[in-house]
Amino acid sequence: MPTISAFYGILIRMFFNDHAPPHFHVQYAEYKATVDIETLKVASGELPRRAQELVLDWAELHQQELLEDWRLCMEKKQPNPIAPLK
């Protein structure tokens, strides 16, 4: 599972050939969640409020890049790194 971005202790990852809808996986300490790329909402799991806000803000800024990385992963190709939140 490639890590496509990391910031403030938050890891953003995608699986190769994962199930629809397009989404990414988030890990922050012991918390895990998946975020739907199209709706920018937490689809499963949970994150602390502040971490969730940071992830969703970042995802909004990089939504098109996330969709492109999703496409690459579905083709079993290496996704592109995405700039972290600063």
C-alpha positions in Angstrom: 0.0 0.0 0.0 1.9 3.1 -1.2 2.0 6.2 1.1 1.2 9.2 -1.1 1.5 11.9 1.5 2.4 12.4 5.2 2.0 15.5 7.4 1.6 16.1 11.1 1.9 12.4 11.9 -0.9 11.6 9.4 -0.2 9.0 6.7 -2.3 9.0 3.5 -2.3 5.7 1.6 -4.0 3.9 -1.3 -4.2 0.2 -2.1 -3.6 -1.2 -5.6 -6.8 -2.4 -7.2 -9.0 -1.5 -4.2 -12.8 -1.5 -4.3 -14.9 1.4 -5.5 -15.8 4.2 -4.7 -12.5 6.1 -5.1 -11.1 6.6 -1.6 -7.9 6.8 0.4 -6.8 5.4 3.7 -5.7 7.6 6.6 -3.7 6.5 9.7 -3.0 8.8 12.6 -1.6 7.1 15.7 -4.0 4.3 16.6 -6.8 5.8 14.5 -7.7 4.6 11.0 -10.3 5.9 8.5 -11.1 5.9 4.8 -12.2 9.0 3.0 -14.3 9.1 -0.2 -12.5 11.2 -2.7 -15.6 12.4 -4.6 -17.6 13.5 -1.5 -14.7 14.3 0.7 -16.3 12.6 3.7 -15.1 10.0 6.1 -16.6 6.7 4.8 -15.4 4.5 7.6 -13.4 4.5 10.7 -12.7 7.6 12.8 -10.1 10.3 13.4 -9.7 12.9 16.2 -11.6 16.1 15.2 -8.5 18.1 14.5 -6.8 15.4 12.4 -10.0 14.9 10.4 -10.2 18.6 9.7 -6.6 18.6 8.4 -7.2 15.6 6.2 -10.4 16.9 4.7 -8.8 20.4 4.1 -5.8 18.7 2.4 -8.0 16.4 0.3 -10.1 19.4 -0.9 -6.9 21.1 -2.1 -5.7 17.9 -3.9 -8.9 16.2 -5.0 -7.9 16.0 -8.7 -4.5 14.6 -7.8 -6.2 12.0 -5.6 -8.5 11.0 -8.4 -5.5 10.6 -10.7 -3.7 8.5 -8.1 -6.8 6.4 -7.7 -6.8 5.7 -11.4 -3.1 4.8 -11.3 -3.6 2.4 -8.4 -6.5 0.7 -10.3 -4.1 0.1 -13.1 -1.6 -1.3 -10.6 0.8 1.6 -11.3 2.7 3.5 -8.7 0.7 6.6 -7.6 2.3 10.0 -7.6 3.3 11.6 -4.3 1.1 14.5 -3.3 2.4 17.6 -1.4 1.8 17.5 2.3 -0.3 20.1 4.2 2.0 22.9 5.5 
